[in-house]
Amino acid sequence: MLKVGNTLRGTLIGMFKRKDTMRESGESDFFQVQINQPCEVRSERGEDAKMIPASPGDIVNVNYGPKTKPWADLVADIKRGAVYEVLGCIIGGKVKLQAGKNMHNFDVFQKMVRAPSADVESDVDFEGSAEDEASV
């Protein structure tokens, strides 16, 4: 089990899909984060899970779920060149879910460190602009 205080910190790369035999749909969403400070991460699933050290530069997977849901809103910006630093911290013992499952008590934060590039295709015409004056 991950220890209380264990903190994942790094750059959010994006959101992806993978095959997941434990879901009815057969797939699940997850995020990838390139970490910039050492932390412990889980390797494997269920009873086979082990905690292993991760080093700066490693890319780790973080499951999509109620706690990480805000990160999904950042993906469109990332595709346009934005960079987000994300932080995830174990803040308590495991929380029981339905169907006998458990979830780490995990809290997340995010901060934009580079804004997305301007959308060159949007045609914003402000009152008094040269384009507005030319159409008079």
N, CA and C atoms as an extended XYZ file, in Angstrom:
408
Properties=species:S:1:pos:R:3:atomname:S:1:resname:S:1:resid:I:1 pbc="F F F"
N         0.843       -1.184        0.000 N   MET     1
C         0.000        0.000        0.000 CA  MET     1
C         0.887        1.246        0.000 C   MET     1
N         0.475        2.257       -0.732 N   LEU     2
C         1.213        3.515       -0.773 CA  LEU     2
C         1.107        4.211        0.582 C   LEU     2
N         2.196        4.811        1.008 N   LYS     3
C         2.255        5.461        2.318 CA  LYS     3
C         1.609        6.841        2.278 C   LYS     3
N         0.981        7.214        3.392 N   VAL     4
C         0.414        8.557        3.530 CA  VAL     4
C         1.561        9.554        3.362 C   VAL     4
N         1.335       10.579        2.563 N   GLY     5
C         2.362       11.585        2.299 CA  GLY     5
C         3.129       11.337        1.011 C   GLY     5
N         3.032       10.113        0.452 N   ASN     6
C         3.703        9.841       -0.826 CA  ASN     6
C         3.131       10.797       -1.872 C   ASN     6
N         4.013       11.505       -2.575 N   THR     7
C         3.570       12.538       -3.503 CA  THR     7
C         4.118       12.315       -4.903 C   THR     7
N         3.216       12.308       -5.866 N   LEU     8
C         3.555       12.233       -7.283 CA  LEU     8
C         3.528       13.660       -7.814 C   LEU     8
N         4.623       14.099       -8.402 N   ARG     9
C         4.681       15.455       -8.939 CA  ARG     9
C         5.362       15.401      -10.291 C   ARG     9
N         4.746       16.040      -11.293 N   GLY    10
C         5.345       16.039      -12.618 CA  GLY    10
C         4.483       16.727      -13.650 C   GLY    10
N         4.813       16.482      -14.906 N   THR    11
C         4.127       17.103      -16.033 CA  THR    11
C         3.098       16.131      -16.606 C   THR    11
N         1.862       16.607      -16.727 N   LEU    12
C         0.794       15.795      -17.306 CA  LEU    12
C         1.022       15.677      -18.804 C   LEU    12
N         1.129       14.447      -19.290 N   ILE    13
C         1.378       14.197      -20.714 CA  ILE    13
C         0.068       14.113      -21.485 C   ILE    13
N        -0.921       13.439      -20.924 N   GLY    14
C        -2.203       13.290      -21.605 CA  GLY    14
C        -3.036       12.188      -20.995 C   GLY    14
N        -4.152       11.901      -21.651 N   MET    15
C        -5.096       10.875      -21.216 CA  MET    15
C        -5.193        9.834      -22.316 C   MET    15
N        -5.213        8.567      -21.927 N   PHE    16
C        -5.167        7.470      -22.882 CA  PHE    16
C        -6.169        6.386      -22.489 C   PHE    16
N        -6.387        5.432      -23.390 N   LYS    17
C        -7.252        4.276      -23.134 CA  LYS    17
C        -6.399        3.012      -23.156 C   LYS    17
N        -6.824        2.022      -22.378 N   ARG    18
C        -6.153        0.725      -22.374 CA  ARG    18
C        -7.190       -0.373      -22.166 C   ARG    18
N        -6.821       -1.588      -22.562 N   LYS    19
C        -7.694       -2.730      -22.318 CA  LYS    19
C        -7.762       -2.972      -20.822 C   LYS    19
N        -8.968       -3.320      -20.345 N   ASP    20
C        -9.176       -3.547      -18.920 CA  ASP    20
C       -10.220       -4.646      -18.758 C   ASP    20
N        -9.771       -5.829      -18.387 N   THR    21
C       -10.674       -6.977      -18.258 CA  THR    21
C       -11.596       -6.863      -17.049 C   THR    21
N       -11.316       -5.924      -16.155 N   MET    22
C       -12.145       -5.770      -14.954 CA  MET    22
C       -13.344       -4.856      -15.197 C   MET    22
N       -13.447       -4.250      -16.366 N   ARG    23
C       -14.566       -3.345      -16.693 CA  ARG    23
C       -15.462       -3.998      -17.732 C   ARG    23
N       -16.747       -3.695      -17.643 N   GLU    24
C       -17.712       -4.230      -18.615 CA  GLU    24
C       -17.384       -3.790      -20.027 C   GLU    24
N       -16.955       -2.545      -20.181 N   SER    25
C       -16.652       -2.002      -21.506 CA  SER    25
C       -15.383       -2.613      -22.096 C   SER    25
N       -14.559       -3.220      -21.252 N   GLY    26
C       -13.322       -3.829      -21.732 CA  GLY    26
C       -12.157       -2.857      -21.843 C   GLY    26
N       -12.364       -1.596      -21.470 N   GLU    27
C       -11.271       -0.622      -21.502 CA  GLU    27
C       -11.454        0.412      -20.403 C   GLU    27
N       -10.355        1.084      -20.071 N   SER    28
C       -10.412        2.143      -19.072 CA  SER    28
C        -9.493        3.283      -19.491 C   SER    28
N        -9.751        4.457      -18.930 N   ASP    29
C        -8.945        5.639      -19.213 CA  ASP    29
C        -7.882        5.797      -18.133 C   ASP    29
N        -6.760        6.392      -18.508 N   PHE    30
C        -5.700        6.681      -17.551 CA  PHE    30
C        -4.896        7.868      -18.048 C   PHE    30
N        -4.176        8.489      -17.133 N   PHE    31
C        -3.304        9.613      -17.450 CA  PHE    31
C        -1.863        9.153      -17.382 C   PHE    31
N        -0.998        9.844      -18.115 N   GLN    32
C         0.435        9.618      -17.967 CA  GLN    32
C         1.058       10.914      -17.468 C   GLN    32
N         1.968       10.754      -16.497 N   VAL    33
C         2.663       11.870      -15.884 CA  VAL    33
C         4.155       11.580      -15.934 C   VAL    33
N         4.939       12.532      -16.437 N   GLN    34
C         6.399       12.413      -16.372 CA  GLN    34
C         6.813       13.074      -15.065 C   GLN    34
N         7.297       12.261      -14.125 N   ILE    35
C         7.557       12.785      -12.788 CA  ILE    35
C         8.862       13.575      -12.735 C   ILE    35
N         8.902       14.536      -11.807 N   ASN    36
C        10.106       15.357      -11.665 CA  ASN    36
C        10.702       15.299      -10.264 C   ASN    36
N        10.187       14.381       -9.429 N   GLN    37
C        10.799       14.133       -8.126 CA  GLN    37
C        10.544       12.668       -7.766 C   GLN    37
N        11.441       12.056       -7.003 N   PRO    38
C        11.261       10.639       -6.657 CA  PRO    38
C         9.977       10.409       -5.861 C   PRO    38
N         9.372        9.258       -6.079 N   CYS    39
C         8.197        8.847       -5.312 CA  CYS    39
C         8.065        7.329       -5.429 C   CYS    39
N         7.125        6.765       -4.700 N   GLU    40
C         6.812        5.351       -4.847 CA  GLU    40
C         5.575        5.216       -5.720 C   GLU    40
N         5.567        4.188       -6.563 N   VAL    41
C         4.399        3.916       -7.402 CA  VAL    41
C         4.052        2.439       -7.290 C   VAL    41
N         2.832        2.122       -7.638 N   ARG    42
C         2.371        0.738       -7.595 CA  ARG    42
C         2.680        0.063       -8.916 C   ARG    42
N         3.181       -1.147       -8.821 N   SER    43
C         3.439       -1.955      -10.011 CA  SER    43
C         2.553       -3.194       -9.910 C   SER    43
N         1.884       -3.553      -10.977 N   GLU    44
C         0.954       -4.689      -11.014 CA  GLU    44
C        -0.375       -4.304      -10.378 C   GLU    44
N        -1.291       -5.281      -10.291 N   ARG    45
C        -2.636       -5.032       -9.767 CA  ARG    45
C        -2.978       -6.028       -8.677 C   ARG    45
N        -3.973       -5.659       -7.899 N   GLY    46
C        -4.523       -6.569       -6.888 CA  GLY    46
C        -3.481       -7.096       -5.920 C   GLY    46
N        -3.554       -8.408       -5.654 N   GLU    47
C        -2.651       -9.047       -4.699 CA  GLU    47
C        -1.203       -9.054       -5.182 C   GLU    47
N        -0.991       -8.932       -6.497 N   ASP    48
C         0.364       -8.936       -7.057 CA  ASP    48
C         1.043       -7.568       -6.977 C   ASP    48
N         0.305       -6.552       -6.516 N   ALA    49
C         0.837       -5.188       -6.501 CA  ALA    49
C         2.037       -5.069       -5.574 C   ALA    49
N         3.049       -4.346       -6.055 N   LYS    50
C         4.252       -4.052       -5.278 CA  LYS    50
C         4.488       -2.557       -5.374 C   LYS    50
N         5.083       -1.992       -4.342 N   MET    51
C         5.473       -0.589       -4.376 CA  MET    51
C         6.935       -0.535       -4.824 C   MET    51
N         7.171        0.269       -5.851 N   ILE    52
C         8.536        0.399       -6.369 CA  ILE    52
C         8.899        1.875       -6.473 C   ILE    52
N        10.185        2.186       -6.382 N   PRO    53
C        10.583        3.595       -6.510 CA  PRO    53
C        10.527        4.054       -7.964 C   PRO    53
N        10.122        5.297       -8.158 N   ALA    54
C        10.139        5.926       -9.485 CA  ALA    54
C        11.059        7.132       -9.385 C   ALA    54
N        11.808        7.374      -10.435 N   SER    55
C        12.803        8.449      -10.450 CA  SER    55
C        12.374        9.580      -11.378 C   SER    55
N        12.925       10.782      -11.175 N   PRO    56
C        12.627       11.884      -12.091 CA  PRO    56
C        12.888       11.472      -13.541 C   PRO    56
N        11.937       11.821      -14.410 N   GLY    57
C        12.027       11.447      -15.822 CA  GLY    57
C        11.188       10.225      -16.161 C   GLY    57
N        10.868        9.391      -15.159 N   ASP    58
C        10.015        8.222      -15.406 CA  ASP    58
C         8.609        8.679      -15.768 C   ASP    58
N         7.936        7.884      -16.588 N   ILE    59
C         6.541        8.143      -16.941 CA  ILE    59
C         5.692        7.121      -16.208 C   ILE    59
N         4.725        7.614      -15.443 N   VAL    60
C         3.870        6.734      -14.660 CA  VAL    60
C         2.414        6.910      -15.084 C   VAL    60
N         1.639        5.852      -14.906 N   ASN    61
C         0.214        5.870      -15.224 CA  ASN    61
C        -0.581        6.159      -13.956 C   ASN    61
N        -1.613        6.983      -14.104 N   VAL    62
C        -2.523        7.299      -13.000 CA  VAL    62
C        -3.932        7.038      -13.520 C   VAL    62
N        -4.687        6.200      -12.825 N   ASN    63
C        -6.034        5.859      -13.261 CA  ASN    63
C        -6.954        7.074      -13.288 C   ASN    63
N        -7.855        7.092      -14.277 N   TYR    64
C        -8.923        8.083      -14.309 CA  TYR    64
C        -9.939        7.669      -13.250 C   TYR    64
N       -10.411        8.605      -12.483 N   GLY    65
C       -11.411        8.308      -11.462 CA  GLY    65
C       -11.947        9.599      -10.883 C   GLY    65
N       -12.753        9.488       -9.827 N   PRO    66
C       -13.369       10.685       -9.242 CA  PRO    66
C       -12.341       11.741       -8.816 C   PRO    66
N       -11.204       11.313       -8.303 N   LYS    67
C       -10.203       12.272       -7.827 CA  LYS    67
C        -9.414       12.903       -8.978 C   LYS    67
N        -9.147       12.156      -10.032 N   THR    68
C        -8.337       12.666      -11.143 CA  THR    68
C        -9.184       13.245      -12.273 C   THR    68
N       -10.490       13.201      -12.126 N   LYS    69
C       -11.393       13.705      -13.167 CA  LYS    69
C       -11.053       15.128      -13.626 C   LYS    69
N       -10.654       16.060      -12.727 N   PRO    70
C       -10.319       17.416      -13.199 CA  PRO    70
C        -9.193       17.445      -14.240 C   PRO    70
N        -8.316       16.455      -14.222 N   TRP    71
C        -7.218       16.423      -15.183 CA  TRP    71
C        -7.733       16.211      -16.607 C   TRP    71
N        -8.885       15.557      -16.767 N   ALA    72
C        -9.436       15.305      -18.104 CA  ALA    72
C        -9.735       16.620      -18.822 C   ALA    72
N       -10.117       17.647      -18.063 N   ASP    73
C       -10.423       18.949      -18.661 CA  ASP    73
C        -9.178       19.651      -19.198 C   ASP    73
N        -7.996       19.184      -18.815 N   LEU    74
C        -6.746       19.827      -19.234 CA  LEU    74
C        -6.220       19.281      -20.566 C   LEU    74
N        -6.724       18.139      -20.995 N   VAL    75
C        -6.184       17.447      -22.170 CA  VAL    75
C        -6.297       18.291      -23.442 C   VAL    75
N        -7.423       18.974      -23.654 N   ALA    76
C        -7.576       19.798      -24.863 CA  ALA    76
C        -6.516       20.891      -24.904 C   ALA    76
N        -6.234       21.512      -23.747 N   ASP    77
C        -5.183       22.531      -23.692 CA  ASP    77
C        -3.813       21.935      -23.990 C   ASP    77
N        -3.551       20.745      -23.464 N   ILE    78
C        -2.250       20.086      -23.689 CA  ILE    78
C        -2.048       19.835      -25.181 C   ILE    78
N        -3.102       19.442      -25.870 N   LYS    79
C        -3.008       19.200      -27.318 CA  LYS    79
C        -2.705       20.479      -28.084 C   LYS    79
N        -2.986       21.637      -27.468 N   ARG    80
C        -2.703       22.928      -28.089 CA  ARG    80
C        -1.414       23.548      -27.552 C   ARG    80
N        -0.609       22.744      -26.837 N   GLY    81
C         0.706       23.203      -26.401 CA  GLY    81
C         0.823       23.636      -24.957 C   GLY    81
N        -0.258       23.573      -24.192 N   ALA    82
C        -0.178       23.951      -22.775 CA  ALA    82
C         0.633       22.916      -22.010 C   ALA    82
N         1.230       23.346      -20.917 N   VAL    83
C         1.957       22.446      -20.022 CA  VAL    83
C         1.365       22.628      -18.633 C   VAL    83
N         0.986       21.508      -18.017 N   TYR    84
C         0.441       21.515      -16.666 CA  TYR    84
C         1.330       20.706      -15.745 C   TYR    84
N         1.654       21.280      -14.600 N   GLU    85
C         2.304       20.529      -13.543 CA  GLU    85
C         1.190       19.988      -12.662 C   GLU    85
N         1.252       18.693      -12.382 N   VAL    86
C         0.226       18.067      -11.554 CA  VAL    86
C         0.880       17.481      -10.310 C   VAL    86
N         0.081       17.371       -9.279 N   LEU    87
C         0.548       16.837       -8.017 CA  LEU    87
C        -0.535       15.921       -7.488 C   LEU    87
N        -0.158       14.755       -7.055 N   GLY    88
C        -1.086       13.827       -6.424 CA  GLY    88
C        -0.471       13.355       -5.127 C   GLY    88
N        -1.244       13.378       -4.062 N   CYS    89
C        -0.707       13.040       -2.745 CA  CYS    89
C        -1.634       12.064       -2.028 C   CYS    89
N        -1.053       11.027       -1.420 N   ILE    90
C        -1.825       10.101       -0.592 CA  ILE    90
C        -2.091       10.821        0.729 C   ILE    90
N        -3.367       11.052        1.038 N   ILE    91
C        -3.703       11.838        2.228 CA  ILE    91
C        -4.300       11.001        3.355 C   ILE    91
N        -4.470        9.708        3.127 N   GLY    92
C        -5.021        8.845        4.170 CA  GLY    92
C        -5.054        7.403        3.721 C   GLY    92
N        -5.581        6.543        4.574 N   GLY    93
C        -5.692        5.119        4.252 CA  GLY    93
C        -6.660        4.873        3.112 C   GLY    93
N        -6.726        3.625        2.666 N   LYS    94
C        -7.605        3.289        1.546 CA  LYS    94
C        -9.067        3.515        1.894 C   LYS    94
N        -9.844        3.891        0.876 N   VAL    95
C       -11.272        4.152        1.008 CA  VAL    95
C       -12.007        2.990        0.359 C   VAL    95
N       -13.023        2.460        1.044 N   LYS    96
C       -13.807        1.358        0.487 CA  LYS    96
C       -14.790        1.880       -0.547 C   LYS    96
N       -14.865        1.169       -1.677 N   LEU    97
C       -15.810        1.491       -2.745 CA  LEU    97
C       -16.847        0.383       -2.834 C   LEU    97
N       -17.775        0.514       -3.759 N   GLN    98
C       -18.769       -0.534       -3.956 CA  GLN    98
C       -18.137       -1.765       -4.586 C   GLN    98
N       -18.816       -2.866       -4.510 N   ALA    99
C       -18.390       -4.149       -5.079 CA  ALA    99
C       -17.081       -4.645       -4.457 C   ALA    99
N       -16.823       -4.242       -3.201 N   GLY   100
C       -15.658       -4.745       -2.490 CA  GLY   100
C       -14.316       -4.179       -2.933 C   GLY   100
N       -14.344       -3.136       -3.749 N   LYS   101
C       -13.094       -2.536       -4.224 CA  LYS   101
C       -12.630       -1.463       -3.250 C   LYS   101
N       -11.335       -1.148       -3.318 N   ASN   102
C       -10.736       -0.099       -2.500 CA  ASN   102
C       -10.039        0.905       -3.399 C   ASN   102
N        -9.857        2.123       -2.884 N   MET   103
C        -9.162        3.171       -3.631 CA  MET   103
C        -8.251        3.910       -2.653 C   MET   103
N        -7.053        4.257       -3.129 N   HIS   104
C        -6.183        5.073       -2.294 CA  HIS   104
C        -6.844        6.434       -2.067 C   HIS   104
N        -6.726        6.953       -0.848 N   ASN   105
C        -7.245        8.283       -0.537 CA  ASN   105
C        -6.237        9.288       -1.093 C   ASN   105
N        -6.518        9.756       -2.282 N   PHE   106
C        -5.579       10.476       -3.131 CA  PHE   106
C        -6.173       11.847       -3.429 C   PHE   106
N        -5.413       12.906       -3.267 N   ASP   107
C        -5.896       14.235       -3.619 CA  ASP   107
C        -5.010       14.793       -4.721 C   ASP   107
N        -5.584       15.546       -5.654 N   VAL   108
C        -4.818       16.046       -6.800 CA  VAL   108
C        -4.921       17.562       -6.917 C   VAL   108
N        -3.885       18.121       -7.519 N   PHE   109
C        -3.818       19.552       -7.789 CA  PHE   109
C        -3.186       19.725       -9.157 C   PHE   109
N        -3.394       20.866       -9.772 N   GLN   110
C        -2.800       21.146      -11.067 CA  GLN   110
C        -2.512       22.629      -11.190 C   GLN   110
N        -1.465       22.941      -11.967 N   LYS   111
C        -1.088       24.334      -12.192 CA  LYS   111
C        -0.581       24.461      -13.627 C   LYS   111
N        -1.115       25.437      -14.364 N   MET   112
C        -0.651       25.676      -15.726 CA  MET   112
C         0.705       26.377      -15.645 C   MET   112
N         1.699       25.821      -16.344 N   VAL   113
C         3.017       26.467      -16.376 CA  VAL   113
C         3.312       27.070      -17.745 C   VAL   113
N         2.539       26.681      -18.755 N   ARG   114
C         2.612       27.319      -20.074 CA  ARG   114
C         1.218       27.268      -20.685 C   ARG   114
N         0.744       28.410      -21.119 N   ALA   115
C        -0.598       28.504      -21.697 CA  ALA   115
C        -0.629       27.860      -23.082 C   ALA   115
N        -1.816       27.414      -23.515 N   PRO   116
C        -1.921       26.864      -24.870 CA  PRO   116
C        -1.700       27.967      -25.895 C   PRO   116
N        -1.262       27.566      -27.073 N   SER   117
C        -1.074       28.555      -28.142 CA  SER   117
C        -2.434       29.076      -28.582 C   SER   117
N        -2.431       30.284      -29.126 N   ALA   118
C        -3.682       30.894      -29.584 CA  ALA   118
C        -4.273       30.068      -30.708 C   ALA   118
N        -5.565       30.021      -30.760 N   ASP   119
C        -6.266       29.296      -31.815 CA  ASP   119
C        -6.303       30.198      -33.043 C   ASP   119
N        -5.454       29.911      -34.017 N   VAL   120
C        -5.329       30.780      -35.187 CA  VAL   120
C        -6.554       30.740      -36.087 C   VAL   120
N        -7.415       29.749      -35.907 N   GLU   121
C        -8.575       29.647      -36.779 CA  GLU   121
C        -9.775       30.427      -36.263 C   GLU   121
N        -9.735       30.837      -34.990 N   SER   122
C       -10.892       31.574      -34.491 CA  SER   122
C       -10.847       32.988      -35.046 C   SER   122
N       -11.981       33.475      -35.482 N   ASP   123
C       -12.068       34.795      -36.102 CA  ASP   123
C       -12.765       35.731      -35.129 C   ASP   123
N       -11.970       36.355      -34.275 N   VAL   124
C       -12.522       37.278      -33.294 CA  VAL   124
C       -12.426       38.675      -33.871 C   VAL   124
N       -13.561       39.340      -33.990 N   ASP   125
C       -13.593       40.685      -34.550 CA  ASP   125
C       -14.070       41.633      -33.466 C   ASP   125
N       -13.158       42.427      -32.935 N   PHE   126
C       -13.502       43.373      -31.885 CA  PHE   126
C       -14.006       44.673      -32.499 C   PHE   126
N       -14.965       45.286      -31.830 N   GLU   127
C       -15.510       46.553      -32.296 CA  GLU   127
C       -14.377       47.566      -32.411 C   GLU   127
N       -14.281       48.237      -33.547 N   GLY   128
C       -13.234       49.227      -33.764 CA  GLY   128
C       -11.966       48.652      -34.370 C   GLY   128
N       -11.932       47.350      -34.649 N   SER   129
C       -10.738       46.765      -35.249 CA  SER   129
C       -10.639       47.190      -36.712 C   SER   129
N        -9.469       47.011      -37.294 N   ALA   130
C        -9.255       47.387      -38.700 CA  ALA   130
C       -10.232       46.656      -39.603 C   ALA   130
N       -10.472       45.389      -39.318 N   GLU   131
C       -11.394       44.595      -40.127 CA  GLU   131
C       -12.818       45.152      -40.009 C   GLU   131
N       -13.199       45.598      -38.813 N   ASP   132
C       -14.532       46.153      -38.581 CA  ASP   132
C       -14.659       47.487      -39.340 C   ASP   132
N       -13.617       48.301      -39.310 N   GLU   133
C       -13.636       49.589      -39.998 CA  GLU   133
C       -13.722       49.408      -41.506 C   GLU   133
N       -13.075       48.381      -42.047 N   ALA   134
C       -13.052       48.147      -43.486 CA  ALA   134
C       -14.420       47.718      -44.001 C   ALA   134
N       -15.248       47.128      -43.121 N   SER   135
C       -16.538       46.651      -43.583 CA  SER   135
C       -17.621       47.707      -43.532 C   SER   135
N       -17.299       48.919      -43.114 N   VAL   136
C       -18.288       50.003      -43.007 CA  VAL   136
C       -18.523       50.649      -44.341 C   VAL   136
